[in-house]
Each structure stands twice: as C-alpha cells, then as structure tokens.
Amino acid sequence: MEHNISRLVFFLGGYDLEMVTIRKLLDEKKINYYDKKLSWGAKASDYKEEIDKTISEGLIPVLIELDNDLELPKNCILIDHHKERSGIDKPSSLRQVFDLLQLPSDQWTREFQLVDADDKGHIKALVNIGASKEEIIAIRKLAWQAQGITDEQIEQGRLAISKRKTLLDGKLTIVRLTHSRTAIVTDLLDPALGGPGYENLLVISPEEVNFFGRGDVIFALNEAFPGGWYGGSLPEYGYWGYDKPVSDVVELLKDKICSNS
C-alpha cells in the first residue's frame, strides 16, 4: 500500500546504529520526524503528546521500534523487526522505512546494506553478505558509538571476557558483565574480529540477562520467561533478553542445549 509521503510523520525509537541511519535518511529526504533520543525499550507513550498532535492535524504517525502502549488509529504505521516481526526472511526497520518512502533501488547504498545485515544478524550476517574485515570493524565501531559505549565499559567488558566460563563442552559460554552493553562482549568474542568464538552465549548483568545463540533456545527462553525481547536471524540464530535477573536461566539453557545437541 502506497502512502502520500508528505503526510507521514516518523517517531524514532531506541537508539542504535540502525536508528541513527534511519534518522540520517529522513534528514536527507527532508521527512518530518520526532526524535527524543530514547533508549531501547522505548514506548509509543513516550511521544503521546506529539502523536496526538500529528493525528489531530490529519497526518499519519509512523512509529519505529516503539512498543505500542497506546490506542492508535488504524492508519498509524508500526515499523519493527523484533519479536514476532523478527526473522532472517523479514525486512529490517531500515528497509521498511526505505520502502515506505518509495525510494528507488539504486539508492539502497552499501552503507544501508551493511547496517541492514548487522541489525538482522550481527557479524555473522555481515560475513554472509561478503563484508570485508575492514567493513565489519567500521560498522561495529559505528554501532558502539550509536549506543554511547564508553572506554570504561569496554575495559570492563574485556575483564568480564577474561573471566568467562564455558559449560557443556564449550556449547555454552557465560560472561558476567558489570553493565548491559553486551555488544562489547559479542564483538570481542567473535572470530571474525579475532575473538575465540562461542556457540551459545549468556551474558548476565546486574539488571538484565541476555542470550545469543540458537533459534530454538531463544524460542524456549521466550516461552519460559515471557515479556522480554528477542530478534535476529531467526529461526536459525539470534538474541533474547530480559530486563531483570533470572535465577534459573542457566539450568534451562543446559537442558535445552543438551536435548537438541
């Protein structure tokens, strides 16, 4: 369904490299948007006043990666690539915005291709599209910058990795991190960037827990602990997270990984 582009008003969700790239695209095309530079987990209600204003003016709100906790009109457009809308065969939020703006295919740049792959499947997806090591390093550096990762957090991540534990003959790696910037751990462990690698990774932080690995394990975690977040190149592999500690997650992972090994 095509829309009158001039009637669209975009509302930007939690910041990462993809969201920064979307903002850059909207700027280049002079498209109206609101951006409060929110963190992950942002909700539609964070923009309630602005959304109400947009609707009252007869314009169409386009919500990008915002949990919908409002009663919105049917013509409101929701763009996301998480939970049920995630998957290797589904478009990233960047691609959805690009298509919504009805842009020609020759404007889908190498930068967009790299950001798209990185958001859908991280470094493995970048490797799969033929990204060079230099491209991967550059795109992940930009991702860290977009997330506001600090030098102190990087050093804490390196220390946490040095103390990692492996279980199940190396099938599960566990890292205890003092903050929630898990990209540091996943990137520094990735063999494409010179790391030792991992098959399945659990990162335990003071205020949340995150898992990176097999798709069937991610679905099992989401079923056991509903209300978290998940995405990636599912059903093959991806990530899952929960915004508070989960005491029995290690035992669940052991059972699930062993049962389907």
C-alpha positions in Angstrom: 0.0 0.0 0.0 1.5 3.3 -1.0 1.1 6.4 1.1 1.3 10.2 0.5 4.9 10.7 1.8 4.1 14.3 2.8 1.5 13.1 5.3 3.9 10.8 7.1 5.5 11.8 10.5 8.0 9.5 11.9 8.7 8.8 15.6 12.1 7.3 16.4 12.6 4.5 18.9 15.6 3.4 21.0 19.0 4.4 19.7 21.3 2.0 17.9 23.2 2.2 14.6 20.1 1.4 12.6 18.0 4.2 14.2 20.8 6.7 13.6 20.9 5.6 10.0 17.2 6.0 9.7 17.4 9.5 11.1 20.1 10.3 8.6 17.9 9.1 5.8 14.9 11.1 7.0 17.1 14.2 7.2 18.4 13.7 3.6 14.9 13.3 2.3 13.6 16.2 4.4 10.9 14.0 6.1 9.3 15.2 9.3 10.1 13.2 12.4 10.3 13.4 16.2 13.4 12.1 18.0 13.8 12.1 21.7 17.0 10.0 21.6 15.4 7.3 23.6 17.0 4.1 24.9 16.0 0.5 24.0 12.6 -0.4 25.3 11.1 2.9 24.3 7.3 3.1 24.1 4.7 4.9 22.0 3.6 6.8 25.1 7.0 8.5 25.2 5.6 10.5 22.3 1.9 10.6 23.3 1.6 14.4 23.1 3.4 14.6 19.7 1.4 11.6 18.3 -1.9 13.2 19.4 -0.9 16.4 17.7 0.1 14.6 14.5 -3.3 12.8 14.4 -5.2 16.0 15.1 -3.5 17.6 12.1 -4.7 14.8 9.8 -1.2 13.3 9.4 -0.1 9.7 9.7 2.2 8.7 12.6 4.9 6.2 11.7 6.3 4.5 14.9 9.7 2.9 14.5 10.6 0.3 17.1 8.3 1.7 19.8 6.2 -0.7 21.9 2.7 0.2 21.2 1.0 1.0 24.6 -1.5 3.5 23.1 -4.8 3.2 21.3 -3.8 4.3 17.9 -5.9 4.8 14.8 -5.9 2.1 12.1 -3.9 4.2 9.7 -1.0 4.5 12.1 2.1 2.6 10.7 4.1 0.4 13.0 7.7 -0.4 11.9 9.7 -3.0 13.8 12.0 -6.0 13.4 11.7 -7.6 16.9 9.7 -10.4 18.5 7.1 -11.7 16.0 8.4 -9.4 13.3 12.0 -10.6 13.5 13.5 -13.3 11.3 16.0 -13.8 8.6 13.3 -13.6 5.9 11.8 -10.3 7.2 12.8 -6.8 6.4 14.8 -4.7 8.9 13.3 -1.5 10.2 15.7 0.4 7.9 14.5 -1.5 4.9 10.8 -0.9 5.9 11.4 2.8 6.1 13.2 2.9 2.8 10.4 1.0 1.1 7.7 3.2 2.8 9.4 6.3 1.3 9.2 4.6 -2.1 12.8 5.2 -2.9 14.4 3.6 -6.0 16.6 0.6 -5.5 19.7 2.4 -6.7 19.6 4.5 -3.5 20.0 1.3 -1.4 23.6 2.0 -0.7 26.4 -0.2 0.5 26.1 1.5 3.9 22.4 0.6 4.1 23.2 -3.0 3.1 25.8 -3.3 5.9 23.6 -1.7 8.5 20.7 -3.9 7.4 22.7 -7.1 7.7 24.2 -6.0 11.0 20.8 -5.3 12.6 19.3 -8.6 11.4 22.1 -10.9 12.1 25.1 -9.1 13.6 28.6 -10.1 12.5 27.6 -13.5 11.1 25.2 -11.8 8.7 27.8 -9.2 7.7 30.2 -12.1 6.8 27.4 -13.8 4.8 26.9 -10.7 2.6 30.7 -10.6 1.9 31.6 -7.8 4.1 35.4 -7.3 4.5 37.0 -7.3 7.9 37.6 -3.6 7.5 33.9 -3.0 6.8 32.9 -5.2 9.8 35.2 -3.3 12.1 33.9 0.1 10.8 30.2 -0.8 11.1 30.7 -2.3 14.6 32.6 0.9 15.7 29.7 3.0 14.5 27.3 0.7 16.4 29.2 1.2 19.6 29.2 4.9 19.1 25.5 4.9 18.4 24.9 3.1 21.7 27.1 5.5 23.6 29.6 2.9 24.8 32.4 4.3 26.8 36.1 3.4 27.2 35.4 2.3 30.8 32.7 0.0 29.7 35.0 -1.5 27.0 37.6 -2.3 29.6 35.0 -3.8 31.9 33.9 -5.9 29.0 37.4 -7.1 28.3 37.8 -8.1 32.0 34.5 -9.9 32.0 35.5 -11.9 28.9 38.8 -12.9 30.6 36.8 -14.4 33.4 34.2 -16.2 31.2 33.2 -19.8 31.9 32.3 -22.5 29.5 29.9 -25.4 30.1 28.6 -28.4 28.1 32.0 -29.0 26.4 32.1 -25.5 25.1 28.5 -25.3 23.8 27.6 -22.6 26.4 29.7 -19.6 27.3 28.8 -17.5 30.4 30.0 -13.9 30.9 29.2 -11.8 33.9 29.2 -8.2 33.0 29.0 -5.2 35.3 26.8 -3.2 32.8 24.4 -4.0 30.0 26.4 -3.1 26.9 26.5 -6.7 25.6 27.8 -5.6 22.2 31.2 -5.3 23.7 31.2 -9.0 24.7 29.7 -10.4 21.5 32.0 -8.4 19.3 35.2 -9.1 21.2 34.4 -12.9 21.3 33.5 -13.1 17.6 36.1 -15.0 15.5 35.6 -12.6 12.5 37.2 -9.9 14.7 39.9 -12.2 16.1 38.0 -13.5 19.1 37.8 -17.1 20.4 34.2 -17.5 19.3 31.2 -19.0 21.0 28.4 -21.4 20.2 25.8 -20.1 22.6 26.5 -17.1 24.9 24.8 -16.0 28.1 25.6 -12.5 29.4 24.5 -11.8 33.0 24.3 -8.2 34.1 23.1 -6.7 37.3 19.8 -5.5 35.9 19.2 -7.8 32.9 20.2 -11.1 31.2 20.9 -11.6 27.5 21.4 -14.8 25.4 22.9 -15.1 21.9 22.7 -18.3 20.0 20.5 -21.0 18.6 17.0 -20.0 17.5 15.2 -23.0 19.2 16.8 -21.9 22.5 15.7 -18.4 22.0 12.1 -19.5 21.5 12.3 -21.7 24.6 13.6 -18.8 26.7 10.8 -16.5 25.4 8.2 -19.1 26.3 9.7 -19.7 29.8 10.2 -16.0 30.5 7.6 -14.0 28.6 7.8 -10.3 28.4 11.4 -9.9 27.3 12.7 -9.1 23.8 14.2 -11.2 21.0 15.2 -11.0 17.4 17.9 -11.7 14.9 18.2 -14.1 12.0 15.5 -16.4 13.4 14.8 -19.3 13.3 18.5 -20.1 12.8 20.1 -17.8 15.4 19.5 -14.5 17.2 19.3 -13.0 20.6 16.9 -12.9 23.7 16.9 -10.5 26.6 15.1 -9.9 29.9 15.1 -6.7 31.9 15.8 -8.3 35.3 17.9 -11.2 36.6 16.5 -14.7 36.0 17.8 -17.2 38.6 17.1 -20.5 36.8 18.1 -19.5 33.3 21.4 -21.4 33.3 19.6 -24.7 34.1 17.1 -24.1 31.4 19.9 -23.5 28.9 21.7 -26.6 29.9 18.6 -28.7 29.4 17.6 -27.1 26.1 21.1 -27.1 24.6 21.8 -30.7 25.6 18.4 -32.0 24.5 18.8 -30.7 20.9 22.6 -31.2 20.5 
